[in-house]
Amino acid sequence: MAVRQAKPKDKPYQLSDGGALFLEVTIAGGKRWLFRCRFEGKQVKFTLGAYPVVSLAEAREKALEAHRQLEEGKNPSIAKREAKAAQAIDATNSFELVAREWHTKELPRWTPKHAEKVLNSLEADAFLFHATTNINRPMSENTLSYAMGRMGYSGTATPHGFRALASTVLNEEGFDPDIIERQLAHAERNKIRAAYHRAEYLDDRRKMMQWWADFLDGQYL
């Protein structure tokens, strides 16, 4: 399939790769993978991701997995939603575990009243926000600001302030400015270049954020 050569037309269209896998091209030139099949006599269609974030090889592997599910008598569209729901639950549990560990670590610095207030705010707001947020998208600044306000930091600190602090410290430590910009979600508008940068800097970003985590931990030792 000539994915790169597929040009937009005056209306959306689809190109078949065989095996129920299709590439949909929008009027604006966007491309996404679709899987189309029949399950129990009904038409089933769902997305497998956008190109080039999901490559042709990856789309074919996803389509193959959908065929395996069909052979097992499963609706691949429902299986996909169930997998996302399970992933969301795992992410929420991980977030709560880290938050509770952080709360325990901060106890020596806080009064009992403040510690209780922070924990109650986390349980009432932050954990709930994480559970109801699309795990494939970052939380909005408004959501984070509200959660921080409920934890008692209103007028003291803001999400944007943390971003500015991180940028200043990381630049002073000599980290590559391009890597810092990518980590701060100053996104590349060109989708192809964005996918390239995401892959190119991923390892460096992990190392940088580990340094940042160690740096923050060191401020309270």
N, C-alpha and C positions, 0 to 999 in steps of 0.2 A: 504493500500500500504506500502510495506517495503522499505521506502525511504532510511533509513540509511544503510540498507544491500545491496543496489544496487551497484555492483562493476563494474569497467570499463572493457571493452572487447577490442578485436582487432579492433573494429569499433564502432562508435556512435550507440546507440539504444534508444528506447523509451518504457516506461512502461505506460500503461493506468490506470487511476484512475476512468474511467467512466465519462460520462457527458462532453465529448470532452476535458477533462483535461489529459495531459500527462507529464511525467517526462522524460526529455532527459538526458542521461548520456554520456559524452564525453570520448574519449580515455584516456585523462589525468585524468579522475575521476571527472571533474566538473559536476554539476547538475543544470538544469534550468527547469522551468515550461513552458509548451507550451499549448496554446488553439488552437484547430483545429476544423473548422466547414465549412459549405458551406453557402454562402450568394449570393442570386440571381444566383444560379447555378455555382458559382465559389468557388474554395477552398480558405479559409482564414486561415492563421496561424500567430500567434504573441506570443511573450514571456510575461509571467506574473511575471518574476523576477527569481533570482537565489536562490537555496537552499544552506545553511539554513537561509539566510537573510529573505527569504519569506518561512514561514512554510507551511506544508501541509494544515492546517486549513485556513491560509490566502489565499493560492492558490485556494482552493475550493470556498472561498467567492468571489474572483476575477472572477472565472469561472462562478459563479452564476450570478454575475452582467453582464457578457458578454451575458449570456442566456437571461437576462431581456432585454438587448439592442436588441438582435435578435427578441424577441417577439414584440418590439416596431417598428420593421422595420429598425433598425439602423445597420450599419456595425460596429461591436465592435472594429475592428482594427482601423478604421478611428476615432471612438469615443475616443479611447485611445490617438491618436495623437492630436486630438483637445483639450483634457483635458490637455495634456502636454503643448500645445501652450498657453492655457489660464493660466496655472500655471507660465509659463515663463514670460508672460505679467505682472501678479500680482507681481512676484519677482522683475522684472525690475522697476515697479512703486514704490515698497517699497524701493528699493535701491536708487532710485532717490530722494524720499522724505527724507530719512535719510541724504543723501549727501547734499541736499539743506539746511536742518536744521543745519547740521554741518557748512556749509559755512556761514550761517547767524550768527551763534554763534561766529565764528572766526573773523567777520568783525571788531570789536573794536581793534583787535590786528594787523590788516593789513592796509597797505596803499590802497587807492582806486585802484591804478594801479595793485597791486598784487592781490587784491580781484577779479578784473575783469579777470585777467589772469587765476586764479584758476578756476573760474566759466566757462570760455570759454573752458578750457582744460577738465573739467568734462563733459560738454555738447558734446564736439567733440570726446572724447575718452572713458572716464570711463563708461558713460551710455551706449555707443555703445558696449563696451566690454562685459558689463553685459548682454545686450540683446542678443548677439550672442554666448554666452558661454552656453554649456550644463549645465542646472541647477542641474543636478545630479552629476556633477563633480566640484571640486574646480578650480579656475583660476590658470593658470600656473604662476610660479614666473616671467617669462619673460613678461607676460601680465601685471602683477602688477608693475614690474620695469619700463616698458614703460610708464604706466599711471602716476606713480609717477614722472618720468622725465618730462613729459608734464606739470605737475602741479608745476614744479620748484624745485623739491627736488633731482635732479640728482647730485650725488657726495656728498649729505648730508645725505641721509637715504636710506635704502634698505628694501625690505620685509623680508629678512633673518635677518636683524638687529632688526626689530620689534619682530620677533620670539625669538631671543636671549634675548632681553630685557624682554619680557613677562616671559620667562623661569626663568630668574634670579630673578625677582621681586616675582613671584608666589612661587618659592622655598623658598625665604627668608621669605615669609609670612606664611610658614608652610603648604602649600597645598600638598596633596598626590602626590609624584613624578609620580606614575603610571597614575593618572588622567591628570597631566600636559603633559606627553608624548603622551597620546591618543589625547588630544586636539591639540597638535602640529603636529598631523598626522604622528607620528612615528608608523606606522601601524604594527600590528601583522601579520606575514606571514601566519600563520595557519588560514585558513578561518573560521573554526568552533570556535576557540578561539577568533578570531576577532569579530565575531557576538556576542559572549558571553560578551566580554569586552565592546562592543558598548552599549549593554543593561544595563550592570552592572554599568557603570560610567555615564550614560546620565544625571541623576538628579544632581550628584555632579559636572559635567562639566558645567551645566547651572548655578549653584550657583557660581562656580568659575569665569565664564565669566561675570556674573553680577557684582561680586566684581571688576573684572578687568575694566569693563566699568565705574563703579563708581570711581575707582581709577584714571582713565584717565581724567574723567570729573573734578575731584578734583584738577588736576594740573593746570587748567585754570580758577578756581574760584577766 
